[in-house]
């Protein structure tokens, strides 16, 4: 009579493969969350800097300074010759009403738009 002894290694290998697949799927999901969090952080940083730069240009415009039609800024918000952030400035004037549109973009993609209007002499006309 033959006695069969079954090997436990087959069951262990099957369990190990199932655990490995579960950990792999969990890793894929976690990496996806980290990528989305990084994109949200980058967008938030760009939006904050775009807002800050547009407000700075708007205050210079209201102060009567000459603003260039196109200028560039770096990640620190400092004006440089060729930076990552491009600021387009378009001015329109009707009598005493001064108006401008300020657009901040990065890599050809608009980040922030700001419209500015003020009355040069302080008169408010309706």
C-alpha positions as CSV (number, residue, x, y, z in Angstrom):
1,X,0.0,0.0,0.0
2,X,1.3,3.4,-1.0
3,X,0.9,6.4,1.3
4,X,0.7,9.7,-0.4
5,X,2.1,12.7,1.3
6,X,1.0,15.9,-0.2
7,X,3.3,18.9,-0.3
8,X,2.2,22.0,1.5
9,X,4.4,24.2,-0.8
10,X,1.7,24.3,-3.5
11,X,-0.8,25.9,-1.1
12,X,1.8,28.3,0.3
13,X,2.7,29.4,-3.2
14,X,-0.9,30.0,-4.1
15,X,-1.4,32.1,-0.9
16,X,1.8,34.0,-1.6
17,X,0.6,34.9,-5.1
18,X,-2.8,36.1,-3.9
19,X,-1.2,38.3,-1.3
20,X,1.3,39.6,-3.8
21,X,-1.6,40.6,-6.2
22,X,-3.5,42.3,-3.4
23,X,-0.4,44.4,-2.4
24,X,0.3,45.2,-6.0
25,X,-3.2,46.5,-6.6
26,X,-3.1,48.5,-3.3
27,X,0.2,50.0,-4.5
28,X,-1.2,51.1,-7.8
29,X,-4.1,52.8,-6.1
30,X,-1.8,54.6,-3.6
31,X,0.5,55.8,-6.4
32,X,-2.5,57.2,-8.2
33,X,-3.5,59.2,-5.1
34,X,0.0,60.6,-4.7
35,X,0.0,61.7,-8.4
36,X,-3.3,63.4,-8.0
37,X,-2.2,65.1,-4.8
38,X,1.0,66.3,-6.5
39,X,-1.0,67.8,-9.4
40,X,-3.4,69.5,-7.0
41,X,-0.4,71.0,-5.1
42,X,1.3,72.2,-8.3
43,X,-2.0,73.8,-9.5
44,X,-2.5,75.5,-6.2
45,X,1.1,76.9,-6.2
46,X,0.7,78.2,-9.7
47,X,-2.7,79.8,-8.9
48,X,-1.3,81.5,-5.8
49,X,1.7,82.8,-7.7
50,X,-0.5,83.9,-10.7
51,X,-2.8,85.8,-8.3
52,X,0.1,87.5,-6.6
53,X,1.8,88.5,-9.8
54,X,-1.5,89.8,-11.3
55,X,-2.3,91.8,-8.2
56,X,1.2,93.3,-8.2
57,X,0.9,94.4,-11.9
58,X,-2.6,95.8,-11.2
59,X,-1.2,97.9,-8.3
60,X,1.6,99.2,-10.5
61,X,-1.0,100.1,-13.2
62,X,-3.1,101.9,-10.7
63,X,0.0,103.7,-9.4
64,X,0.5,105.2,-12.9
65,X,3.6,103.1,-13.8
66,X,4.3,102.1,-17.4
67,X,3.6,98.4,-17.7
68,X,5.1,96.3,-20.5
69,X,2.7,94.4,-22.8
70,X,4.4,91.1,-22.0
71,X,6.7,90.3,-19.1
72,X,8.0,87.2,-17.4
73,X,8.3,86.1,-13.8
74,X,10.1,83.2,-12.0
75,X,8.8,80.9,-9.2
76,X,9.7,83.5,-6.6
77,X,7.4,86.1,-8.2
78,X,10.4,88.2,-9.4
79,X,10.4,89.9,-12.8
80,X,13.1,88.4,-15.1
81,X,13.9,88.4,-18.8
82,X,12.7,84.9,-19.6
83,X,10.8,83.0,-16.9
84,X,8.2,80.3,-16.5
85,X,5.3,82.6,-15.8
86,X,4.2,85.0,-18.6
87,X,2.1,88.1,-17.9
88,X,0.2,89.7,-20.8
89,X,-1.1,93.2,-20.1
90,X,-3.8,94.9,-22.3
91,X,-4.8,98.4,-21.5
92,X,-8.0,100.2,-22.7
93,X,-8.9,103.8,-21.8
94,X,-12.1,105.8,-22.3
95,X,-11.8,109.4,-21.2
96,X,-10.9,109.2,-17.5
97,X,-11.7,105.6,-17.1
98,X,-8.6,103.4,-17.2
99,X,-9.1,99.6,-17.7
100,X,-6.7,96.7,-18.2
101,X,-6.8,93.0,-18.5
102,X,-4.0,91.0,-16.9
103,X,-3.5,87.4,-17.9
104,X,-0.9,85.1,-16.2
105,X,0.0,81.9,-18.0
106,X,2.5,79.1,-17.6
107,X,3.6,76.9,-20.5
108,X,0.9,78.3,-22.8
109,X,-1.9,77.5,-20.3
110,X,-3.8,80.4,-18.7
111,X,-3.6,80.3,-14.9
112,X,-5.3,83.6,-13.8
113,X,-7.1,86.5,-15.4
114,X,-7.7,89.8,-13.7
115,X,-9.7,92.8,-14.9
116,X,-8.8,96.2,-13.4
117,X,-10.7,99.5,-13.8
118,X,-10.2,102.8,-12.1
119,X,-11.0,106.5,-12.7
120,X,-7.8,108.5,-13.2
121,X,-9.1,111.8,-11.8
122,X,-11.2,110.3,-9.0
123,X,-14.4,111.3,-10.8
124,X,-17.0,108.6,-10.9
125,X,-19.2,109.0,-13.9
126,X,-22.3,107.0,-14.6
